[in-house]
Amino acid sequence: MPEVYVIGRRAEVLPFAAAGATVIEVEGAHGVAEGLRALEAKREPCLVMVSEDLAGEAAEAVARFRLGKRRALVAIPTLREKSGRTLARMRRLVARSLGVDLLGKRE
């Protein structure tokens, strides 16, 4: 089974540890880039979740990581951000894969 990693600030990622994810606590974009670099060396498939605000700050590292095979990176919304970038991206992916916008537009 693929490993699940969560990268972000302590308060935002700690709950994922209770669900069995490996938590990587960071404070900024530099920490995200270092964490992703360490995960790039792994050969096993993995799912990486990064808090949305930090993923935006470390956009270059996130883009490089997403190029790898057998690994996926998902930005997760945080209480600090209300940008909706993650929901908009998810809506586009679902609409493209199913041909229907199941998530609907925000009113």
Phi and psi restraints in degrees (range 20) as a CNS / XPLOR table:
assign (resid 1 and name C) (resid 2 and name N)
       (resid 2 and name CA) (resid 2 and name C) 1.0 -63.2 20.0 2
assign (resid 2 and name N) (resid 2 and name CA)
       (resid 2 and name C) (resid 3 and name N) 1.0 146.3 20.0 2
assign (resid 2 and name C) (resid 3 and name N)
       (resid 3 and name CA) (resid 3 and name C) 1.0 -75.8 20.0 2
assign (resid 3 and name N) (resid 3 and name CA)
       (resid 3 and name C) (resid 4 and name N) 1.0 150.5 20.0 2
assign (resid 3 and name C) (resid 4 and name N)
       (resid 4 and name CA) (resid 4 and name C) 1.0 -119.1 20.0 2
assign (resid 4 and name N) (resid 4 and name CA)
       (resid 4 and name C) (resid 5 and name N) 1.0 127.1 20.0 2
assign (resid 4 and name C) (resid 5 and name N)
       (resid 5 and name CA) (resid 5 and name C) 1.0 -121.2 20.0 2
assign (resid 5 and name N) (resid 5 and name CA)
       (resid 5 and name C) (resid 6 and name N) 1.0 144.4 20.0 2
assign (resid 5 and name C) (resid 6 and name N)
       (resid 6 and name CA) (resid 6 and name C) 1.0 -127.6 20.0 2
assign (resid 6 and name N) (resid 6 and name CA)
       (resid 6 and name C) (resid 7 and name N) 1.0 125.6 20.0 2
assign (resid 6 and name C) (resid 7 and name N)
       (resid 7 and name CA) (resid 7 and name C) 1.0 -115.2 20.0 2
assign (resid 7 and name N) (resid 7 and name CA)
       (resid 7 and name C) (resid 8 and name N) 1.0 128.1 20.0 2
assign (resid 7 and name C) (resid 8 and name N)
       (resid 8 and name CA) (resid 8 and name C) 1.0 170.4 20.0 2
assign (resid 8 and name N) (resid 8 and name CA)
       (resid 8 and name C) (resid 9 and name N) 1.0 -170.8 20.0 2
assign (resid 8 and name C) (resid 9 and name N)
       (resid 9 and name CA) (resid 9 and name C) 1.0 -71.7 20.0 2
assign (resid 9 and name N) (resid 9 and name CA)
       (resid 9 and name C) (resid 10 and name N) 1.0 149.6 20.0 2
assign (resid 9 and name C) (resid 10 and name N)
       (resid 10 and name CA) (resid 10 and name C) 1.0 -48.4 20.0 2
assign (resid 10 and name N) (resid 10 and name CA)
       (resid 10 and name C) (resid 11 and name N) 1.0 -52.0 20.0 2
assign (resid 10 and name C) (resid 11 and name N)
       (resid 11 and name CA) (resid 11 and name C) 1.0 -63.5 20.0 2
assign (resid 11 and name N) (resid 11 and name CA)
       (resid 11 and name C) (resid 12 and name N) 1.0 -27.5 20.0 2
assign (resid 11 and name C) (resid 12 and name N)
       (resid 12 and name CA) (resid 12 and name C) 1.0 -86.5 20.0 2
assign (resid 12 and name N) (resid 12 and name CA)
       (resid 12 and name C) (resid 13 and name N) 1.0 -27.3 20.0 2
assign (resid 12 and name C) (resid 13 and name N)
       (resid 13 and name CA) (resid 13 and name C) 1.0 -105.6 20.0 2
assign (resid 13 and name N) (resid 13 and name CA)
       (resid 13 and name C) (resid 14 and name N) 1.0 -20.0 20.0 2
assign (resid 13 and name C) (resid 14 and name N)
       (resid 14 and name CA) (resid 14 and name C) 1.0 -55.7 20.0 2
assign (resid 14 and name N) (resid 14 and name CA)
       (resid 14 and name C) (resid 15 and name N) 1.0 -39.6 20.0 2
assign (resid 14 and name C) (resid 15 and name N)
       (resid 15 and name CA) (resid 15 and name C) 1.0 -59.3 20.0 2
assign (resid 15 and name N) (resid 15 and name CA)
       (resid 15 and name C) (resid 16 and name N) 1.0 -27.3 20.0 2
assign (resid 15 and name C) (resid 16 and name N)
       (resid 16 and name CA) (resid 16 and name C) 1.0 -69.2 20.0 2
assign (resid 16 and name N) (resid 16 and name CA)
       (resid 16 and name C) (resid 17 and name N) 1.0 -25.1 20.0 2
assign (resid 16 and name C) (resid 17 and name N)
       (resid 17 and name CA) (resid 17 and name C) 1.0 -63.6 20.0 2
assign (resid 17 and name N) (resid 17 and name CA)
       (resid 17 and name C) (resid 18 and name N) 1.0 -35.8 20.0 2
assign (resid 17 and name C) (resid 18 and name N)
       (resid 18 and name CA) (resid 18 and name C) 1.0 -64.7 20.0 2
assign (resid 18 and name N) (resid 18 and name CA)
       (resid 18 and name C) (resid 19 and name N) 1.0 -24.4 20.0 2
assign (resid 18 and name C) (resid 19 and name N)
       (resid 19 and name CA) (resid 19 and name C) 1.0 -91.2 20.0 2
assign (resid 19 and name N) (resid 19 and name CA)
       (resid 19 and name C) (resid 20 and name N) 1.0 2.3 20.0 2
assign (resid 19 and name C) (resid 20 and name N)
       (resid 20 and name CA) (resid 20 and name C) 1.0 99.7 20.0 2
assign (resid 20 and name N) (resid 20 and name CA)
       (resid 20 and name C) (resid 21 and name N) 1.0 2.0 20.0 2
assign (resid 20 and name C) (resid 21 and name N)
       (resid 21 and name CA) (resid 21 and name C) 1.0 -78.7 20.0 2
assign (resid 21 and name N) (resid 21 and name CA)
       (resid 21 and name C) (resid 22 and name N) 1.0 152.3 20.0 2
assign (resid 21 and name C) (resid 22 and name N)
       (resid 22 and name CA) (resid 22 and name C) 1.0 -85.9 20.0 2
assign (resid 22 and name N) (resid 22 and name CA)
       (resid 22 and name C) (resid 23 and name N) 1.0 122.9 20.0 2
assign (resid 22 and name C) (resid 23 and name N)
       (resid 23 and name CA) (resid 23 and name C) 1.0 -99.1 20.0 2
assign (resid 23 and name N) (resid 23 and name CA)
       (resid 23 and name C) (resid 24 and name N) 1.0 133.4 20.0 2
assign (resid 23 and name C) (resid 24 and name N)
       (resid 24 and name CA) (resid 24 and name C) 1.0 -119.3 20.0 2
assign (resid 24 and name N) (resid 24 and name CA)
       (resid 24 and name C) (resid 25 and name N) 1.0 106.5 20.0 2
assign (resid 24 and name C) (resid 25 and name N)
       (resid 25 and name CA) (resid 25 and name C) 1.0 -82.7 20.0 2
assign (resid 25 and name N) (resid 25 and name CA)
       (resid 25 and name C) (resid 26 and name N) 1.0 128.2 20.0 2
assign (resid 25 and name C) (resid 26 and name N)
       (resid 26 and name CA) (resid 26 and name C) 1.0 -138.4 20.0 2
assign (resid 26 and name N) (resid 26 and name CA)
       (resid 26 and name C) (resid 27 and name N) 1.0 166.4 20.0 2
assign (resid 26 and name C) (resid 27 and name N)
       (resid 27 and name CA) (resid 27 and name C) 1.0 -115.7 20.0 2
assign (resid 27 and name N) (resid 27 and name CA)
       (resid 27 and name C) (resid 28 and name N) 1.0 -15.7 20.0 2
assign (resid 27 and name C) (resid 28 and name N)
       (resid 28 and name CA) (resid 28 and name C) 1.0 -158.3 20.0 2
assign (resid 28 and name N) (resid 28 and name CA)
       (resid 28 and name C) (resid 29 and name N) 1.0 -173.9 20.0 2
assign (resid 28 and name C) (resid 29 and name N)
       (resid 29 and name CA) (resid 29 and name C) 1.0 -60.7 20.0 2
assign (resid 29 and name N) (resid 29 and name CA)
       (resid 29 and name C) (resid 30 and name N) 1.0 -36.5 20.0 2
assign (resid 29 and name C) (resid 30 and name N)
       (resid 30 and name CA) (resid 30 and name C) 1.0 -61.8 20.0 2
assign (resid 30 and name N) (resid 30 and name CA)
       (resid 30 and name C) (resid 31 and name N) 1.0 -41.7 20.0 2
assign (resid 30 and name C) (resid 31 and name N)
       (resid 31 and name CA) (resid 31 and name C) 1.0 -64.8 20.0 2
assign (resid 31 and name N) (resid 31 and name CA)
       (resid 31 and name C) (resid 32 and name N) 1.0 -38.1 20.0 2
assign (resid 31 and name C) (resid 32 and name N)
       (resid 32 and name CA) (resid 32 and name C) 1.0 -63.2 20.0 2
assign (resid 32 and name N) (resid 32 and name CA)
       (resid 32 and name C) (resid 33 and name N) 1.0 -47.4 20.0 2
assign (resid 32 and name C) (resid 33 and name N)
       (resid 33 and name CA) (resid 33 and name C) 1.0 -59.7 20.0 2
assign (resid 33 and name N) (resid 33 and name CA)
       (resid 33 and name C) (resid 34 and name N) 1.0 -42.7 20.0 2
assign (resid 33 and name C) (resid 34 and name N)
       (resid 34 and name CA) (resid 34 and name C) 1.0 -64.5 20.0 2
assign (resid 34 and name N) (resid 34 and name CA)
       (resid 34 and name C) (resid 35 and name N) 1.0 -43.7 20.0 2
assign (resid 34 and name C) (resid 35 and name N)
       (resid 35 and name CA) (resid 35 and name C) 1.0 -61.8 20.0 2
assign (resid 35 and name N) (resid 35 and name CA)
       (resid 35 and name C) (resid 36 and name N) 1.0 -43.6 20.0 2
assign (resid 35 and name C) (resid 36 and name N)
       (resid 36 and name CA) (resid 36 and name C) 1.0 -66.9 20.0 2
assign (resid 36 and name N) (resid 36 and name CA)
       (resid 36 and name C) (resid 37 and name N) 1.0 -37.5 20.0 2
assign (resid 36 and name C) (resid 37 and name N)
       (resid 37 and name CA) (resid 37 and name C) 1.0 -61.5 20.0 2
assign (resid 37 and name N) (resid 37 and name CA)
       (resid 37 and name C) (resid 38 and name N) 1.0 -40.6 20.0 2
assign (resid 37 and name C) (resid 38 and name N)
       (resid 38 and name CA) (resid 38 and name C) 1.0 -65.6 20.0 2
assign (resid 38 and name N) (resid 38 and name CA)
       (resid 38 and name C) (resid 39 and name N) 1.0 -38.1 20.0 2
assign (resid 38 and name C) (resid 39 and name N)
       (resid 39 and name CA) (resid 39 and name C) 1.0 -74.5 20.0 2
assign (resid 39 and name N) (resid 39 and name CA)
       (resid 39 and name C) (resid 40 and name N) 1.0 -26.1 20.0 2
assign (resid 39 and name C) (resid 40 and name N)
       (resid 40 and name CA) (resid 40 and name C) 1.0 -61.5 20.0 2
assign (resid 40 and name N) (resid 40 and name CA)
       (resid 40 and name C) (resid 41 and name N) 1.0 -28.6 20.0 2
assign (resid 40 and name C) (resid 41 and name N)
       (resid 41 and name CA) (resid 41 and name C) 1.0 -74.4 20.0 2
assign (resid 41 and name N) (resid 41 and name CA)
       (resid 41 and name C) (resid 42 and name N) 1.0 -18.2 20.0 2
assign (resid 41 and name C) (resid 42 and name N)
       (resid 42 and name CA) (resid 42 and name C) 1.0 -72.6 20.0 2
assign (resid 42 and name N) (resid 42 and name CA)
       (resid 42 and name C) (resid 43 and name N) 1.0 142.1 20.0 2
assign (resid 42 and name C) (resid 43 and name N)
       (resid 43 and name CA) (resid 43 and name C) 1.0 -92.7 20.0 2
assign (resid 43 and name N) (resid 43 and name CA)
       (resid 43 and name C) (resid 44 and name N) 1.0 -22.7 20.0 2
assign (resid 43 and name C) (resid 44 and name N)
       (resid 44 and name CA) (resid 44 and name C) 1.0 -76.6 20.0 2
assign (resid 44 and name N) (resid 44 and name CA)
       (resid 44 and name C) (resid 45 and name N) 1.0 151.3 20.0 2
assign (resid 44 and name C) (resid 45 and name N)
       (resid 45 and name CA) (resid 45 and name C) 1.0 -62.1 20.0 2
assign (resid 45 and name N) (resid 45 and name CA)
       (resid 45 and name C) (resid 46 and name N) 1.0 147.2 20.0 2
assign (resid 45 and name C) (resid 46 and name N)
       (resid 46 and name CA) (resid 46 and name C) 1.0 -152.3 20.0 2
assign (resid 46 and name N) (resid 46 and name CA)
       (resid 46 and name C) (resid 47 and name N) 1.0 157.9 20.0 2
assign (resid 46 and name C) (resid 47 and name N)
       (resid 47 and name CA) (resid 47 and name C) 1.0 -114.6 20.0 2
assign (resid 47 and name N) (resid 47 and name CA)
       (resid 47 and name C) (resid 48 and name N) 1.0 128.2 20.0 2
assign (resid 47 and name C) (resid 48 and name N)
       (resid 48 and name CA) (resid 48 and name C) 1.0 -119.5 20.0 2
assign (resid 48 and name N) (resid 48 and name CA)
       (resid 48 and name C) (resid 49 and name N) 1.0 128.6 20.0 2
assign (resid 48 and name C) (resid 49 and name N)
       (resid 49 and name CA) (resid 49 and name C) 1.0 -113.2 20.0 2
assign (resid 49 and name N) (resid 49 and name CA)
       (resid 49 and name C) (resid 50 and name N) 1.0 132.0 20.0 2
assign (resid 49 and name C) (resid 50 and name N)
       (resid 50 and name CA) (resid 50 and name C) 1.0 -126.2 20.0 2
assign (resid 50 and name N) (resid 50 and name CA)
       (resid 50 and name C) (resid 51 and name N) 1.0 137.2 20.0 2
assign (resid 50 and name C) (resid 51 and name N)
       (resid 51 and name CA) (resid 51 and name C) 1.0 -60.5 20.0 2
assign (resid 51 and name N) (resid 51 and name CA)
       (resid 51 and name C) (resid 52 and name N) 1.0 140.3 20.0 2
assign (resid 51 and name C) (resid 52 and name N)
       (resid 52 and name CA) (resid 52 and name C) 1.0 -56.4 20.0 2
assign (resid 52 and name N) (resid 52 and name CA)
       (resid 52 and name C) (resid 53 and name N) 1.0 -42.2 20.0 2
assign (resid 52 and name C) (resid 53 and name N)
       (resid 53 and name CA) (resid 53 and name C) 1.0 -65.9 20.0 2
assign (resid 53 and name N) (resid 53 and name CA)
       (resid 53 and name C) (resid 54 and name N) 1.0 -40.7 20.0 2
assign (resid 53 and name C) (resid 54 and name N)
       (resid 54 and name CA) (resid 54 and name C) 1.0 -72.1 20.0 2
assign (resid 54 and name N) (resid 54 and name CA)
       (resid 54 and name C) (resid 55 and name N) 1.0 -34.1 20.0 2
assign (resid 54 and name C) (resid 55 and name N)
       (resid 55 and name CA) (resid 55 and name C) 1.0 -62.4 20.0 2
assign (resid 55 and name N) (resid 55 and name CA)
       (resid 55 and name C) (resid 56 and name N) 1.0 -37.9 20.0 2
assign (resid 55 and name C) (resid 56 and name N)
       (resid 56 and name CA) (resid 56 and name C) 1.0 -66.4 20.0 2
assign (resid 56 and name N) (resid 56 and name CA)
       (resid 56 and name C) (resid 57 and name N) 1.0 -37.5 20.0 2
assign (resid 56 and name C) (resid 57 and name N)
       (resid 57 and name CA) (resid 57 and name C) 1.0 -70.0 20.0 2
assign (resid 57 and name N) (resid 57 and name CA)
       (resid 57 and name C) (resid 58 and name N) 1.0 -30.7 20.0 2
assign (resid 57 and name C) (resid 58 and name N)
       (resid 58 and name CA) (resid 58 and name C) 1.0 -110.7 20.0 2
assign (resid 58 and name N) (resid 58 and name CA)
       (resid 58 and name C) (resid 59 and name N) 1.0 42.3 20.0 2
assign (resid 58 and name C) (resid 59 and name N)
       (resid 59 and name CA) (resid 59 and name C) 1.0 -56.3 20.0 2
assign (resid 59 and name N) (resid 59 and name CA)
       (resid 59 and name C) (resid 60 and name N) 1.0 -39.4 20.0 2
assign (resid 59 and name C) (resid 60 and name N)
       (resid 60 and name CA) (resid 60 and name C) 1.0 -65.8 20.0 2
assign (resid 60 and name N) (resid 60 and name CA)
       (resid 60 and name C) (resid 61 and name N) 1.0 -44.3 20.0 2
assign (resid 60 and name C) (resid 61 and name N)
       (resid 61 and name CA) (resid 61 and name C) 1.0 -65.6 20.0 2
assign (resid 61 and name N) (resid 61 and name CA)
       (resid 61 and name C) (resid 62 and name N) 1.0 -38.1 20.0 2
assign (resid 61 and name C) (resid 62 and name N)
       (resid 62 and name CA) (resid 62 and name C) 1.0 -64.8 20.0 2
assign (resid 62 and name N) (resid 62 and name CA)
       (resid 62 and name C) (resid 63 and name N) 1.0 -45.5 20.0 2
assign (resid 62 and name C) (resid 63 and name N)
       (resid 63 and name CA) (resid 63 and name C) 1.0 -61.5 20.0 2
assign (resid 63 and name N) (resid 63 and name CA)
       (resid 63 and name C) (resid 64 and name N) 1.0 -42.2 20.0 2
assign (resid 63 and name C) (resid 64 and name N)
       (resid 64 and name CA) (resid 64 and name C) 1.0 -63.5 20.0 2
assign (resid 64 and name N) (resid 64 and name CA)
       (resid 64 and name C) (resid 65 and name N) 1.0 -42.6 20.0 2
assign (resid 64 and name C) (resid 65 and name N)
       (resid 65 and name CA) (resid 65 and name C) 1.0 -64.2 20.0 2
assign (resid 65 and name N) (resid 65 and name CA)
       (resid 65 and name C) (resid 66 and name N) 1.0 -39.0 20.0 2
assign (resid 65 and name C) (resid 66 and name N)
       (resid 66 and name CA) (resid 66 and name C) 1.0 -66.4 20.0 2
assign (resid 66 and name N) (resid 66 and name CA)
       (resid 66 and name C) (resid 67 and name N) 1.0 -17.1 20.0 2
assign (resid 66 and name C) (resid 67 and name N)
       (resid 67 and name CA) (resid 67 and name C) 1.0 -71.7 20.0 2
assign (resid 67 and name N) (resid 67 and name CA)
       (resid 67 and name C) (resid 68 and name N) 1.0 -21.6 20.0 2
assign (resid 67 and name C) (resid 68 and name N)
       (resid 68 and name CA) (resid 68 and name C) 1.0 -70.0 20.0 2
assign (resid 68 and name N) (resid 68 and name CA)
       (resid 68 and name C) (resid 69 and name N) 1.0 150.9 20.0 2
assign (resid 68 and name C) (resid 69 and name N)
       (resid 69 and name CA) (resid 69 and name C) 1.0 -86.9 20.0 2
assign (resid 69 and name N) (resid 69 and name CA)
       (resid 69 and name C) (resid 70 and name N) 1.0 154.2 20.0 2
assign (resid 69 and name C) (resid 70 and name N)
       (resid 70 and name CA) (resid 70 and name C) 1.0 63.0 20.0 2
assign (resid 70 and name N) (resid 70 and name CA)
       (resid 70 and name C) (resid 71 and name N) 1.0 27.0 20.0 2
assign (resid 70 and name C) (resid 71 and name N)
       (resid 71 and name CA) (resid 71 and name C) 1.0 -148.4 20.0 2
assign (resid 71 and name N) (resid 71 and name CA)
       (resid 71 and name C) (resid 72 and name N) 1.0 145.9 20.0 2
assign (resid 71 and name C) (resid 72 and name N)
       (resid 72 and name CA) (resid 72 and name C) 1.0 -128.4 20.0 2
assign (resid 72 and name N) (resid 72 and name CA)
       (resid 72 and name C) (resid 73 and name N) 1.0 144.8 20.0 2
assign (resid 72 and name C) (resid 73 and name N)
       (resid 73 and name CA) (resid 73 and name C) 1.0 -125.1 20.0 2
assign (resid 73 and name N) (resid 73 and name CA)
       (resid 73 and name C) (resid 74 and name N) 1.0 129.0 20.0 2
assign (resid 73 and name C) (resid 74 and name N)
       (resid 74 and name CA) (resid 74 and name C) 1.0 -125.1 20.0 2
assign (resid 74 and name N) (resid 74 and name CA)
       (resid 74 and name C) (resid 75 and name N) 1.0 132.5 20.0 2
assign (resid 74 and name C) (resid 75 and name N)
       (resid 75 and name CA) (resid 75 and name C) 1.0 -85.4 20.0 2
assign (resid 75 and name N) (resid 75 and name CA)
       (resid 75 and name C) (resid 76 and name N) 1.0 133.2 20.0 2
assign (resid 75 and name C) (resid 76 and name N)
       (resid 76 and name CA) (resid 76 and name C) 1.0 -111.5 20.0 2
assign (resid 76 and name N) (resid 76 and name CA)
       (resid 76 and name C) (resid 77 and name N) 1.0 138.4 20.0 2
assign (resid 76 and name C) (resid 77 and name N)
       (resid 77 and name CA) (resid 77 and name C) 1.0 -66.2 20.0 2
assign (resid 77 and name N) (resid 77 and name CA)
       (resid 77 and name C) (resid 78 and name N) 1.0 153.5 20.0 2
assign (resid 77 and name C) (resid 78 and name N)
       (resid 78 and name CA) (resid 78 and name C) 1.0 -122.8 20.0 2
assign (resid 78 and name N) (resid 78 and name CA)
       (resid 78 and name C) (resid 79 and name N) 1.0 168.4 20.0 2
assign (resid 78 and name C) (resid 79 and name N)
       (resid 79 and name CA) (resid 79 and name C) 1.0 -70.2 20.0 2
assign (resid 79 and name N) (resid 79 and name CA)
       (resid 79 and name C) (resid 80 and name N) 1.0 -24.8 20.0 2
assign (resid 79 and name C) (resid 80 and name N)
       (resid 80 and name CA) (resid 80 and name C) 1.0 -72.9 20.0 2
assign (resid 80 and name N) (resid 80 and name CA)
       (resid 80 and name C) (resid 81 and name N) 1.0 -35.4 20.0 2
assign (resid 80 and name C) (resid 81 and name N)
       (resid 81 and name CA) (resid 81 and name C) 1.0 -105.0 20.0 2
assign (resid 81 and name N) (resid 81 and name CA)
       (resid 81 and name C) (resid 82 and name N) 1.0 139.5 20.0 2
assign (resid 81 and name C) (resid 82 and name N)
       (resid 82 and name CA) (resid 82 and name C) 1.0 -128.9 20.0 2
assign (resid 82 and name N) (resid 82 and name CA)
       (resid 82 and name C) (resid 83 and name N) 1.0 39.6 20.0 2
assign (resid 82 and name C) (resid 83 and name N)
       (resid 83 and name CA) (resid 83 and name C) 1.0 -77.6 20.0 2
assign (resid 83 and name N) (resid 83 and name CA)
       (resid 83 and name C) (resid 84 and name N) 1.0 -31.5 20.0 2
assign (resid 83 and name C) (resid 84 and name N)
       (resid 84 and name CA) (resid 84 and name C) 1.0 78.6 20.0 2
assign (resid 84 and name N) (resid 84 and name CA)
       (resid 84 and name C) (resid 85 and name N) 1.0 8.1 20.0 2
assign (resid 84 and name C) (resid 85 and name N)
       (resid 85 and name CA) (resid 85 and name C) 1.0 -60.7 20.0 2
assign (resid 85 and name N) (resid 85 and name CA)
       (resid 85 and name C) (resid 86 and name N) 1.0 -39.9 20.0 2
assign (resid 85 and name C) (resid 86 and name N)
       (resid 86 and name CA) (resid 86 and name C) 1.0 -65.3 20.0 2
assign (resid 86 and name N) (resid 86 and name CA)
       (resid 86 and name C) (resid 87 and name N) 1.0 -45.1 20.0 2
assign (resid 86 and name C) (resid 87 and name N)
       (resid 87 and name CA) (resid 87 and name C) 1.0 -62.6 20.0 2
assign (resid 87 and name N) (resid 87 and name CA)
       (resid 87 and name C) (resid 88 and name N) 1.0 -41.7 20.0 2
assign (resid 87 and name C) (resid 88 and name N)
       (resid 88 and name CA) (resid 88 and name C) 1.0 -62.8 20.0 2
assign (resid 88 and name N) (resid 88 and name CA)
       (resid 88 and name C) (resid 89 and name N) 1.0 -42.0 20.0 2
assign (resid 88 and name C) (resid 89 and name N)
       (resid 89 and name CA) (resid 89 and name C) 1.0 -65.8 20.0 2
assign (resid 89 and name N) (resid 89 and name CA)
       (resid 89 and name C) (resid 90 and name N) 1.0 -43.0 20.0 2
assign (resid 89 and name C) (resid 90 and name N)
       (resid 90 and name CA) (resid 90 and name C) 1.0 -62.4 20.0 2
assign (resid 90 and name N) (resid 90 and name CA)
       (resid 90 and name C) (resid 91 and name N) 1.0 -40.7 20.0 2
assign (resid 90 and name C) (resid 91 and name N)
       (resid 91 and name CA) (resid 91 and name C) 1.0 -61.6 20.0 2
assign (resid 91 and name N) (resid 91 and name CA)
       (resid 91 and name C) (resid 92 and name N) 1.0 -43.1 20.0 2
assign (resid 91 and name C) (resid 92 and name N)
       (resid 92 and name CA) (resid 92 and name C) 1.0 -64.2 20.0 2
assign (resid 92 and name N) (resid 92 and name CA)
       (resid 92 and name C) (resid 93 and name N) 1.0 -42.5 20.0 2
assign (resid 92 and name C) (resid 93 and name N)
       (resid 93 and name CA) (resid 93 and name C) 1.0 -64.6 20.0 2
assign (resid 93 and name N) (resid 93 and name CA)
       (resid 93 and name C) (resid 94 and name N) 1.0 -43.5 20.0 2
assign (resid 93 and name C) (resid 94 and name N)
       (resid 94 and name CA) (resid 94 and name C) 1.0 -65.4 20.0 2
assign (resid 94 and name N) (resid 94 and name CA)
       (resid 94 and name C) (resid 95 and name N) 1.0 -44.4 20.0 2
assign (resid 94 and name C) (resid 95 and name N)
       (resid 95 and name CA) (resid 95 and name C) 1.0 -63.1 20.0 2
assign (resid 95 and name N) (resid 95 and name CA)
       (resid 95 and name C) (resid 96 and name N) 1.0 -40.0 20.0 2
assign (resid 95 and name C) (resid 96 and name N)
       (resid 96 and name CA) (resid 96 and name C) 1.0 -68.7 20.0 2
assign (resid 96 and name N) (resid 96 and name CA)
       (resid 96 and name C) (resid 97 and name N) 1.0 -40.7 20.0 2
assign (resid 96 and name C) (resid 97 and name N)
       (resid 97 and name CA) (resid 97 and name C) 1.0 -76.9 20.0 2
assign (resid 97 and name N) (resid 97 and name CA)
       (resid 97 and name C) (resid 98 and name N) 1.0 -34.1 20.0 2
assign (resid 97 and name C) (resid 98 and name N)
       (resid 98 and name CA) (resid 98 and name C) 1.0 -101.4 20.0 2
assign (resid 98 and name N) (resid 98 and name CA)
       (resid 98 and name C) (resid 99 and name N) 1.0 -17.4 20.0 2
assign (resid 98 and name C) (resid 99 and name N)
       (resid 99 and name CA) (resid 99 and name C) 1.0 81.0 20.0 2
assign (resid 99 and name N) (resid 99 and name CA)
       (resid 99 and name C) (resid 100 and name N) 1.0 6.4 20.0 2
assign (resid 99 and name C) (resid 100 and name N)
       (resid 100 and name CA) (resid 100 and name C) 1.0 -139.2 20.0 2
assign (resid 100 and name N) (resid 100 and name CA)
       (resid 100 and name C) (resid 101 and name N) 1.0 138.8 20.0 2
assign (resid 100 and name C) (resid 101 and name N)
       (resid 101 and name CA) (resid 101 and name C) 1.0 -85.6 20.0 2
assign (resid 101 and name N) (resid 101 and name CA)
       (resid 101 and name C) (resid 102 and name N) 1.0 85.5 20.0 2
assign (resid 101 and name C) (resid 102 and name N)
       (resid 102 and name CA) (resid 102 and name C) 1.0 -70.6 20.0 2
assign (resid 102 and name N) (resid 102 and name CA)
       (resid 102 and name C) (resid 103 and name N) 1.0 -27.4 20.0 2
assign (resid 102 and name C) (resid 103 and name N)
       (resid 103 and name CA) (resid 103 and name C) 1.0 -82.7 20.0 2
assign (resid 103 and name N) (resid 103 and name CA)
       (resid 103 and name C) (resid 104 and name N) 1.0 -16.6 20.0 2
assign (resid 103 and name C) (resid 104 and name N)
       (resid 104 and name CA) (resid 104 and name C) 1.0 67.7 20.0 2
assign (resid 104 and name N) (resid 104 and name CA)
       (resid 104 and name C) (resid 105 and name N) 1.0 163.9 20.0 2
assign (resid 104 and name C) (resid 105 and name N)
       (resid 105 and name CA) (resid 105 and name C) 1.0 -88.5 20.0 2
assign (resid 105 and name N) (resid 105 and name CA)
       (resid 105 and name C) (resid 106 and name N) 1.0 149.5 20.0 2
assign (resid 105 and name C) (resid 106 and name N)
       (resid 106 and name CA) (resid 106 and name C) 1.0 -72.8 20.0 2
assign (resid 106 and name N) (resid 106 and name CA)
       (resid 106 and name C) (resid 107 and name N) 1.0 140.0 20.0 2
